[in-house]
Amino acid sequence: MAAIVYQKNKKTGVTYAYESISFWDKDKQHSRAKRKCIGRVDPETQKIVPTRKRKAAEVVAKAKPGPVPITRQARSFYGATYLFDQLGEEVGVTEDL
């Protein structure tokens, strides 16, 4: 059974309309309801204004890119002394020392 249910948001004061579908929960032996938001109710005309649609989940998963081969490898070990010597040469401080 489907019905339209109106619910007012106390924080914002906006009334929303929901489509409520009732069903029987066999595990809990209780009736339950699923609600789907239709839209908000216009306070002047009392008509339901549809809210924006949520983006649907993508059905097709994107393919992951394969491994990229490495074309060049280089490995260098330098200490702090070499680093400061190179910085000094580029800046021009070593000539003053």
N, CA, C and O atoms as CSV, one atom per row, in Angstrom:
chain,resi,resn,atom,element,x,y,z
A,1,MET,N,N,0.839,-1.162,0.000
A,1,MET,CA,C,0.000,0.000,0.000
A,1,MET,C,C,0.898,1.244,0.000
A,1,MET,O,O,1.764,1.379,0.864
A,2,ALA,N,N,0.701,2.136,-0.946
A,2,ALA,CA,C,1.486,3.371,-1.030
A,2,ALA,C,C,0.614,4.555,-0.622
A,2,ALA,O,O,-0.560,4.639,-0.981
A,3,ALA,N,N,1.211,5.454,0.128
A,3,ALA,CA,C,0.499,6.650,0.573
A,3,ALA,C,C,1.467,7.817,0.564
A,3,ALA,O,O,2.682,7.624,0.603
A,4,ILE,N,N,0.929,9.027,0.512
A,4,ILE,CA,C,1.758,10.227,0.578
A,4,ILE,C,C,1.702,10.749,2.009
A,4,ILE,O,O,0.629,11.001,2.558
A,5,VAL,N,N,2.890,10.905,2.600
A,5,VAL,CA,C,3.011,11.354,3.981
A,5,VAL,C,C,3.699,12.709,3.975
A,5,VAL,O,O,4.674,12.912,3.251
A,6,TYR,N,N,3.190,13.642,4.785
A,6,TYR,CA,C,3.778,14.972,4.892
A,6,TYR,C,C,4.487,15.073,6.234
A,6,TYR,O,O,3.935,14.701,7.269
A,7,GLN,N,N,5.722,15.583,6.206
A,7,GLN,CA,C,6.496,15.717,7.431
A,7,GLN,C,C,7.162,17.085,7.442
A,7,GLN,O,O,7.797,17.485,6.466
A,8,LYS,N,N,7.010,17.804,8.563
A,8,LYS,CA,C,7.568,19.145,8.688
A,8,LYS,C,C,8.914,19.077,9.390
A,8,LYS,O,O,9.049,18.436,10.432
A,9,ASN,N,N,9.912,19.743,8.810
A,9,ASN,CA,C,11.233,19.838,9.412
A,9,ASN,C,C,11.174,20.946,10.461
A,9,ASN,O,O,10.936,22.107,10.130
A,10,LYS,N,N,11.390,20.586,11.717
A,10,LYS,CA,C,11.265,21.561,12.802
A,10,LYS,C,C,12.353,22.624,12.748
A,10,LYS,O,O,12.134,23.765,13.155
A,11,LYS,N,N,13.520,22.250,12.248
A,11,LYS,CA,C,14.641,23.182,12.216
A,11,LYS,C,C,14.432,24.277,11.171
A,11,LYS,O,O,14.641,25.457,11.455
A,12,THR,N,N,14.016,23.883,9.950
A,12,THR,CA,C,13.871,24.854,8.866
A,12,THR,C,C,12.431,25.298,8.648
A,12,THR,O,O,12.193,26.340,8.039
A,13,GLY,N,N,11.470,24.523,9.136
A,13,GLY,CA,C,10.068,24.868,8.951
A,13,GLY,C,C,9.514,24.467,7.596
A,13,GLY,O,O,8.403,24.864,7.245
A,14,VAL,N,N,10.265,23.688,6.827
A,14,VAL,CA,C,9.842,23.263,5.495
A,14,VAL,C,C,9.125,21.924,5.613
A,14,VAL,O,O,9.565,21.036,6.343
A,15,THR,N,N,8.016,21.787,4.888
A,15,THR,CA,C,7.268,20.539,4.873
A,15,THR,C,C,7.648,19.744,3.636
A,15,THR,O,O,7.637,20.270,2.523
A,16,TYR,N,N,7.985,18.477,3.832
A,16,TYR,CA,C,8.369,17.590,2.741
A,16,TYR,C,C,7.308,16.526,2.541
A,16,TYR,O,O,6.637,16.121,3.490
A,17,ALA,N,N,7.156,16.071,1.295
A,17,ALA,CA,C,6.214,15.011,0.963
A,17,ALA,C,C,6.995,13.739,0.668
A,17,ALA,O,O,7.982,13.761,-0.068
A,18,TYR,N,N,6.550,12.640,1.243
A,18,TYR,CA,C,7.203,11.348,1.070
A,18,TYR,C,C,6.195,10.333,0.553
A,18,TYR,O,O,5.015,10.380,0.899
A,19,GLU,N,N,6.678,9.411,-0.283
A,19,GLU,CA,C,5.869,8.276,-0.698
A,19,GLU,C,C,6.189,7.154,0.276
A,19,GLU,O,O,7.333,6.704,0.349
A,20,SER,N,N,5.198,6.700,1.021
A,20,SER,CA,C,5.401,5.695,2.050
A,20,SER,C,C,4.828,4.364,1.574
A,20,SER,O,O,3.663,4.283,1.185
A,21,ILE,N,N,5.655,3.325,1.609
A,21,ILE,CA,C,5.229,1.988,1.210
A,21,ILE,C,C,5.331,1.089,2.436
A,21,ILE,O,O,6.411,0.925,3.003
A,22,SER,N,N,4.203,0.508,2.844
A,22,SER,CA,C,4.165,-0.352,4.020
A,22,SER,C,C,4.437,-1.797,3.625
A,22,SER,O,O,4.025,-2.247,2.556
A,23,PHE,N,N,5.141,-2.524,4.505
A,23,PHE,CA,C,5.389,-3.943,4.271
A,23,PHE,C,C,5.505,-4.652,5.613
A,23,PHE,O,O,5.715,-4.018,6.647
A,24,TRP,N,N,5.365,-5.976,5.586
A,24,TRP,CA,C,5.420,-6.784,6.792
A,24,TRP,C,C,6.819,-7.360,6.962
A,24,TRP,O,O,7.348,-8.008,6.059
A,25,ASP,N,N,7.416,-7.116,8.133
A,25,ASP,CA,C,8.729,-7.653,8.451
A,25,ASP,C,C,8.530,-9.014,9.115
A,25,ASP,O,O,8.049,-9.092,10.246
A,26,LYS,N,N,8.900,-10.086,8.411
A,26,LYS,CA,C,8.666,-11.440,8.915
A,26,LYS,C,C,9.542,-11.756,10.120
A,26,LYS,O,O,9.118,-12.482,11.020
A,27,ASP,N,N,10.751,-11.221,10.147
A,27,ASP,CA,C,11.662,-11.514,11.250
A,27,ASP,C,C,11.174,-10.921,12.567
A,27,ASP,O,O,11.187,-11.594,13.597
A,28,LYS,N,N,10.750,-9.676,12.533
A,28,LYS,CA,C,10.345,-8.989,13.760
A,28,LYS,C,C,8.844,-9.055,14.012
A,28,LYS,O,O,8.359,-8.588,15.042
A,29,GLN,N,N,8.104,-9.643,13.059
A,29,GLN,CA,C,6.647,-9.739,13.172
A,29,GLN,C,C,6.029,-8.371,13.438
A,29,GLN,O,O,5.223,-8.185,14.349
A,30,HIS,N,N,6.444,-7.426,12.603
A,30,HIS,CA,C,6.028,-6.035,12.753
A,30,HIS,C,C,5.807,-5.436,11.383
A,30,HIS,O,O,6.445,-5.859,10.419
A,31,SER,N,N,4.934,-4.475,11.272
A,31,SER,CA,C,4.802,-3.763,9.999
A,31,SER,C,C,5.848,-2.657,9.954
A,31,SER,O,O,6.123,-2.008,10.964
A,32,ARG,N,N,6.415,-2.453,8.803
A,32,ARG,CA,C,7.436,-1.433,8.598
A,32,ARG,C,C,7.019,-0.560,7.426
A,32,ARG,O,O,6.090,-0.896,6.692
A,33,ALA,N,N,7.713,0.569,7.254
A,33,ALA,CA,C,7.419,1.476,6.147
A,33,ALA,C,C,8.718,1.965,5.531
A,33,ALA,O,O,9.671,2.298,6.236
A,34,LYS,N,N,8.740,2.002,4.210
A,34,LYS,CA,C,9.859,2.590,3.479
A,34,LYS,C,C,9.370,3.902,2.912
A,34,LYS,O,O,8.276,3.983,2.354
A,35,ARG,N,N,10.198,4.943,3.059
A,35,ARG,CA,C,9.805,6.259,2.559
A,35,ARG,C,C,10.777,6.741,1.505
A,35,ARG,O,O,11.986,6.529,1.597
A,36,LYS,N,N,10.215,7.401,0.496
A,36,LYS,CA,C,11.010,7.983,-0.577
A,36,LYS,C,C,10.556,9.431,-0.726
A,36,LYS,O,O,9.366,9.702,-0.887
A,37,CYS,N,N,11.508,10.359,-0.671
A,37,CYS,CA,C,11.177,11.780,-0.748
A,37,CYS,C,C,10.713,12.140,-2.156
A,37,CYS,O,O,11.409,11.883,-3.139
A,38,ILE,N,N,9.534,12.733,-2.236
A,38,ILE,CA,C,8.994,13.184,-3.521
A,38,ILE,C,C,9.405,14.625,-3.779
A,38,ILE,O,O,9.836,14.970,-4.880
A,39,GLY,N,N,9.270,15.461,-2.761
A,39,GLY,CA,C,9.616,16.866,-2.913
A,39,GLY,C,C,9.170,17.664,-1.706
A,39,GLY,O,O,8.740,17.102,-0.699
A,40,ARG,N,N,9.275,18.978,-1.815
A,40,ARG,CA,C,8.840,19.841,-0.728
A,40,ARG,C,C,7.497,20.457,-1.078
A,40,ARG,O,O,7.154,20.605,-2.251
A,41,VAL,N,N,6.741,20.814,-0.051
A,41,VAL,CA,C,5.412,21.379,-0.240
A,41,VAL,C,C,5.530,22.896,-0.263
A,41,VAL,O,O,6.095,23.500,0.649
A,42,ASP,N,N,4.987,23.509,-1.326
A,42,ASP,CA,C,4.993,24.963,-1.450
A,42,ASP,C,C,4.000,25.527,-0.436
A,42,ASP,O,O,2.830,25.147,-0.455
A,43,PRO,N,N,4.442,26.432,0.456
A,43,PRO,CA,C,3.543,26.928,1.502
A,43,PRO,C,C,2.376,27.758,0.970
A,43,PRO,O,O,1.337,27.833,1.626
A,44,GLU,N,N,2.517,28.376,-0.188
A,44,GLU,CA,C,1.442,29.216,-0.723
A,44,GLU,C,C,0.395,28.400,-1.469
A,44,GLU,O,O,-0.804,28.569,-1.244
A,45,THR,N,N,0.842,27.519,-2.354
A,45,THR,CA,C,-0.095,26.770,-3.197
A,45,THR,C,C,-0.409,25.383,-2.655
A,45,THR,O,O,-1.339,24.732,-3.133
A,46,GLN,N,N,0.344,24.921,-1.671
A,46,GLN,CA,C,0.194,23.586,-1.095
A,46,GLN,C,C,0.401,22.469,-2.115
A,46,GLN,O,O,-0.124,21.367,-1.954
A,47,LYS,N,N,1.169,22.758,-3.167
A,47,LYS,CA,C,1.489,21.745,-4.167
A,47,LYS,C,C,2.899,21.226,-3.907
A,47,LYS,O,O,3.735,21.915,-3.323
A,48,ILE,N,N,3.143,19.998,-4.352
A,48,ILE,CA,C,4.445,19.369,-4.153
A,48,ILE,C,C,5.392,19.809,-5.258
A,48,ILE,O,O,5.120,19.608,-6.442
A,49,VAL,N,N,6.516,20.416,-4.856
A,49,VAL,CA,C,7.554,20.844,-5.794
A,49,VAL,C,C,8.670,19.800,-5.731
A,49,VAL,O,O,9.265,19.609,-4.670
A,50,PRO,N,N,8.968,19.121,-6.840
A,50,PRO,CA,C,9.993,18.070,-6.796
A,50,PRO,C,C,11.360,18.627,-6.404
A,50,PRO,O,O,11.764,19.697,-6.858
A,51,THR,N,N,12.058,17.886,-5.558
A,51,THR,CA,C,13.421,18.253,-5.198
A,51,THR,C,C,14.360,17.675,-6.239
A,51,THR,O,O,13.953,16.864,-7.071
A,52,ARG,N,N,15.624,18.097,-6.192
A,52,ARG,CA,C,16.573,17.620,-7.197
A,52,ARG,C,C,16.791,16.123,-7.044
A,52,ARG,O,O,16.715,15.579,-5.942
A,53,LYS,N,N,17.057,15.479,-8.144
A,53,LYS,CA,C,17.289,14.040,-8.139
A,53,LYS,C,C,18.713,13.754,-7.684
A,53,LYS,O,O,19.643,14.474,-8.047
A,54,ARG,N,N,18.876,12.745,-6.919
A,54,ARG,CA,C,20.199,12.308,-6.497
A,54,ARG,C,C,20.847,11.566,-7.650
A,54,ARG,O,O,20.164,10.933,-8.454
A,55,LYS,N,N,22.162,11.647,-7.726
A,55,LYS,CA,C,22.887,10.982,-8.796
A,55,LYS,C,C,22.793,9.473,-8.604
A,55,LYS,O,O,23.102,8.954,-7.531
A,56,ALA,N,N,22.369,8.779,-9.643
A,56,ALA,CA,C,22.236,7.333,-9.573
A,56,ALA,C,C,23.612,6.679,-9.521
A,56,ALA,O,O,24.574,7.186,-10.098
A,57,ALA,N,N,23.689,5.573,-8.839
A,57,ALA,CA,C,24.955,4.844,-8.743
A,57,ALA,C,C,25.327,4.302,-10.117
A,57,ALA,O,O,24.474,3.834,-10.872
A,58,GLU,N,N,26.607,4.373,-10.422
A,58,GLU,CA,C,27.059,3.909,-11.729
A,58,GLU,C,C,26.932,2.395,-11.808
A,58,GLU,O,O,27.359,1.670,-10.910
A,59,VAL,N,N,26.340,1.938,-12.895
A,59,VAL,CA,C,26.135,0.510,-13.082
A,59,VAL,C,C,27.430,-0.153,-13.525
A,59,VAL,O,O,27.789,-1.226,-13.041
A,60,VAL,N,N,28.120,0.493,-14.443
A,60,VAL,CA,C,29.353,-0.068,-14.979
A,60,VAL,C,C,30.532,0.470,-14.174
A,60,VAL,O,O,30.713,1.682,-14.050
A,61,ALA,N,N,31.320,-0.433,-13.637
A,61,ALA,CA,C,32.503,-0.024,-12.885
A,61,ALA,C,C,33.600,0.371,-13.869
A,61,ALA,O,O,33.773,-0.262,-14.910
A,62,LYS,N,N,34.329,1.416,-13.528
A,62,LYS,CA,C,35.408,1.868,-14.400
A,62,LYS,C,C,36.560,0.869,-14.342
A,62,LYS,O,O,36.897,0.345,-13.280
A,63,ALA,N,N,37.150,0.619,-15.499
A,63,ALA,CA,C,38.272,-0.308,-15.568
A,63,ALA,C,C,39.515,0.348,-14.985
A,63,ALA,O,O,39.795,1.517,-15.251
A,64,LYS,N,N,40.243,-0.401,-14.200
A,64,LYS,CA,C,41.465,0.127,-13.606
A,64,LYS,C,C,42.568,0.119,-14.651
A,64,LYS,O,O,42.656,-0.818,-15.445
A,65,PRO,N,N,43.408,1.142,-14.667
A,65,PRO,CA,C,44.511,1.144,-15.630
A,65,PRO,C,C,45.539,0.073,-15.260
A,65,PRO,O,O,45.770,-0.212,-14.085
A,66,GLY,N,N,46.137,-0.502,-16.278
A,66,GLY,CA,C,47.120,-1.558,-16.061
A,66,GLY,C,C,48.450,-0.990,-15.609
A,66,GLY,O,O,48.601,0.226,-15.499
A,67,PRO,N,N,49.419,-1.858,-15.346
A,67,PRO,CA,C,50.731,-1.384,-14.906
A,67,PRO,C,C,51.456,-0.648,-16.029
A,67,PRO,O,O,51.369,-1.031,-17.196
A,68,VAL,N,N,52.166,0.402,-15.664
A,68,VAL,CA,C,52.918,1.204,-16.625
A,68,VAL,C,C,54.383,0.792,-16.533
A,68,VAL,O,O,54.955,0.815,-15.443
A,69,PRO,N,N,55.008,0.413,-17.653
A,69,PRO,CA,C,56.410,-0.013,-17.586
A,69,PRO,C,C,57.330,1.174,-17.294
A,69,PRO,O,O,57.101,2.283,-17.777
A,70,ILE,N,N,58.363,0.928,-16.505
A,70,ILE,CA,C,59.335,1.958,-16.154
A,70,ILE,C,C,60.408,1.984,-17.234
A,70,ILE,O,O,60.988,0.950,-17.566
A,71,THR,N,N,60.669,3.164,-17.780
A,71,THR,CA,C,61.634,3.271,-18.870
A,71,THR,C,C,63.019,3.679,-18.386
A,71,THR,O,O,64.017,3.335,-19.019
A,72,ARG,N,N,63.097,4.415,-17.261
A,72,ARG,CA,C,64.391,4.901,-16.795
A,72,ARG,C,C,64.490,4.733,-15.287
A,72,ARG,O,O,63.541,5.014,-14.554
A,73,GLN,N,N,65.633,4.279,-14.839
A,73,GLN,CA,C,65.865,4.152,-13.410
A,73,GLN,C,C,67.171,4.838,-13.050
A,73,GLN,O,O,68.163,4.724,-13.771
A,74,ALA,N,N,67.165,5.539,-11.949
A,74,ALA,CA,C,68.386,6.180,-11.468
A,74,ALA,C,C,68.302,6.263,-9.952
A,74,ALA,O,O,67.255,6.573,-9.384
A,75,ARG,N,N,69.422,5.980,-9.317
A,75,ARG,CA,C,69.451,6.045,-7.866
A,75,ARG,C,C,70.764,6.682,-7.451
A,75,ARG,O,O,71.836,6.228,-7.851
A,76,SER,N,N,70.680,7.723,-6.658
A,76,SER,CA,C,71.879,8.440,-6.236
A,76,SER,C,C,71.834,8.646,-4.733
A,76,SER,O,O,70.774,8.897,-4.161
A,77,PHE,N,N,72.986,8.537,-4.103
A,77,PHE,CA,C,73.093,8.765,-2.675
A,77,PHE,C,C,73.992,9.972,-2.444
A,77,PHE,O,O,75.158,9.971,-2.839
A,78,TYR,N,N,73.449,10.993,-1.808
A,78,TYR,CA,C,74.211,12.195,-1.493
A,78,TYR,C,C,73.927,12.557,-0.051
A,78,TYR,O,O,72.837,12.299,0.461
A,79,GLY,N,N,74.890,13.146,0.591
A,79,GLY,CA,C,74.725,13.560,1.970
A,79,GLY,C,C,74.393,15.034,2.067
A,79,GLY,O,O,74.260,15.730,1.060
A,80,ALA,N,N,74.261,15.497,3.300
A,80,ALA,CA,C,73.924,16.887,3.553
A,80,ALA,C,C,75.052,17.817,3.119
A,80,ALA,O,O,74.790,18.941,2.691
A,81,THR,N,N,76.306,17.367,3.223
A,81,THR,CA,C,77.448,18.197,2.829
A,81,THR,C,C,77.398,18.511,1.347
A,81,THR,O,O,77.609,19.654,0.943
A,82,TYR,N,N,77.118,17.493,0.529
A,82,TYR,CA,C,77.024,17.700,-0.915
A,82,TYR,C,C,75.885,18.666,-1.244
A,82,TYR,O,O,76.022,19.529,-2.110
A,83,LEU,N,N,74.771,18.511,-0.548
A,83,LEU,CA,C,73.617,19.384,-0.770
A,83,LEU,C,C,73.983,20.838,-0.498
A,83,LEU,O,O,73.698,21.714,-1.314
A,84,PHE,N,N,74.614,21.099,0.650
A,84,PHE,CA,C,74.960,22.475,0.993
A,84,PHE,C,C,76.050,23.040,0.079
A,84,PHE,O,O,76.053,24.237,-0.205
A,85,ASP,N,N,76.979,22.192,-0.385
A,85,ASP,CA,C,77.996,22.646,-1.340
A,85,ASP,C,C,77.347,23.094,-2.644
A,85,ASP,O,O,77.709,24.135,-3.192
A,86,GLN,N,N,76.400,22.321,-3.139
A,86,GLN,CA,C,75.718,22.672,-4.384
A,86,GLN,C,C,74.881,23.940,-4.216
A,86,GLN,O,O,74.860,24.793,-5.103
A,87,LEU,N,N,74.192,24.064,-3.083
A,87,LEU,CA,C,73.414,25.282,-2.825
A,87,LEU,C,C,74.330,26.499,-2.751
A,87,LEU,O,O,74.005,27.558,-3.287
A,88,GLY,N,N,75.464,26.349,-2.092
A,88,GLY,CA,C,76.419,27.453,-1.982
A,88,GLY,C,C,76.952,27.884,-3.330
A,88,GLY,O,O,77.117,29.080,-3.570
A,89,GLU,N,N,77.231,26.919,-4.234
A,89,GLU,CA,C,77.725,27.259,-5.569
A,89,GLU,C,C,76.665,27.978,-6.394
A,89,GLU,O,O,76.973,28.925,-7.118
A,90,GLU,N,N,75.410,27.527,-6.285
A,90,GLU,CA,C,74.339,28.158,-7.063
A,90,GLU,C,C,74.049,29.568,-6.569
A,90,GLU,O,O,73.789,30.467,-7.369
A,91,VAL,N,N,74.092,29.764,-5.267
A,91,VAL,CA,C,73.795,31.076,-4.694
A,91,VAL,C,C,75.002,32.000,-4.815
A,91,VAL,O,O,74.837,33.214,-4.937
A,92,GLY,N,N,76.214,31.445,-4.782
A,92,GLY,CA,C,77.417,32.250,-4.886
A,92,GLY,C,C,78.065,32.544,-3.557
A,92,GLY,O,O,78.903,33.441,-3.471
A,93,VAL,N,N,77.708,31.825,-2.526
A,93,VAL,CA,C,78.246,32.058,-1.195
A,93,VAL,C,C,79.641,31.458,-1.062
A,93,VAL,O,O,80.461,31.996,-0.319
A,94,THR,N,N,79.935,30.361,-1.759
A,94,THR,CA,C,81.242,29.700,-1.609
A,94,THR,C,C,82.385,30.573,-2.113
A,94,THR,O,O,83.510,30.440,-1.631
A,95,GLU,N,N,82.130,31.455,-3.061
A,95,GLU,CA,C,83.177,32.352,-3.565
A,95,GLU,C,C,83.564,33.386,-2.511
A,95,GLU,O,O,84.715,33.818,-2.456
A,96,ASP,N,N,82.607,33.781,-1.678
A,96,ASP,CA,C,82.870,34.775,-0.642
A,96,ASP,C,C,83.626,34.180,0.543
A,96,ASP,O,O,84.254,34.914,1.307
A,97,LEU,N,N,83.575,32.870,0.703
A,97,LEU,CA,C,84.223,32.246,1.869
A,97,LEU,C,C,85.674,32.088,1.688
A,97,LEU,O,O,86.356,31.581,2.578
